[in-house]
């Protein structure tokens, strides 16, 4: 098995984090009195997604190194 490119996986994780944060903040279930606060959630969702992507790719590459 080939190793994953950590930057590519981080980019995919950031995209997924952004989509998740956008669904939480722009969805129909948000409160209408929360205007002007969407940026912080979108940015933090993107950063958290990128960090999780890096952790997942590092763990997967570690497993590939030891078990192949």
C-alpha positions in Angstrom: 0.0 0.0 0.0 1.2 3.5 -0.7 1.6 6.2 1.9 -0.9 9.1 1.8 0.1 12.6 1.1 -0.5 14.5 4.4 -1.1 17.9 2.8 -3.7 16.4 0.4 -5.5 14.7 3.3 -5.3 17.9 5.3 -6.9 19.8 2.4 -9.7 17.2 2.2 -10.2 17.4 5.9 -10.4 21.2 5.8 -13.0 21.0 3.1 -15.1 18.5 5.1 -14.7 20.6 8.2 -15.8 23.7 6.3 -18.9 21.9 4.9 -19.8 20.6 8.4 -19.4 24.0 10.0 -21.4 25.6 7.2 -24.2 23.1 7.7 -24.3 23.9 11.4 -24.3 27.7 11.0 -26.3 28.2 7.8 -28.8 25.4 8.2 -32.5 25.7 8.9 -31.9 24.8 12.5 -29.9 27.9 13.4 -31.3 30.8 15.5 -32.2 33.8 13.4 -30.9 36.2 16.0 -27.2 35.1 15.5 -26.2 37.4 12.7 -22.6 38.3 12.0 -21.0 35.4 13.9 -20.8 32.8 11.1 -17.1 33.5 10.3 -15.6 32.2 13.5 -17.4 28.9 13.3 -16.4 28.4 9.7 -12.8 29.2 10.3 -12.5 27.0 13.3 -14.3 24.1 11.5 -11.8 24.4 8.7 -8.8 24.4 11.0 -10.1 21.4 13.1 -10.8 19.5 9.9 -7.3 20.1 8.6 -5.8 19.0 12.0 -7.9 15.8 12.0 -6.9 15.1 8.5 -3.2 15.4 9.4 -3.7 13.1 12.4 -5.6 10.5 10.3 -3.0 10.5 7.6 -0.1 10.3 10.1 -1.7 7.3 11.9 -2.5 5.6 8.6 1.1 6.1 7.3 2.4 4.7 10.6 0.3 1.6 10.2 1.4 1.2 6.6 5.0 1.5 7.7 4.8 -1.2 10.4 2.4 -3.7 8.8 3.6 -3.8 5.2 
